[in-house]
């Protein structure tokens, strides 16, 4: 099984905290907005995790954010279509306001640990 399949299956069953789910969403927005400083393989890895968890919190806000992400990814799974690029950037900025760096780093390390098993 490849890393993307492994993390996708893991993400579907892992009990993420609300903060981890929020950061997974922010990271998806950063990737789509081309504001993330990772390589292409990591983009795909983290988008696979996002795909596995995007339906875990069903607040109206989250549902609309996930719908916009889905629309933005219609043509390319890691690059927002030009129609949605500004909206993706605005959502990313708004959601990142309260996110703490230790949570971001811990989330990334968690995913990397799972992919390296």
Secondary structure, DSSP 8 states (H G I E B T S, - for coil): --HHHHHHHHHHHS---HHHHHHHHHHHHHHHTT---S-HHHHHHHHHHHHHHTTS---HHHHHHHHHHHHHTSS-TTS--TTTHHHHHHHHHHHHTT--HHHHHHHHHHHHHHHT-
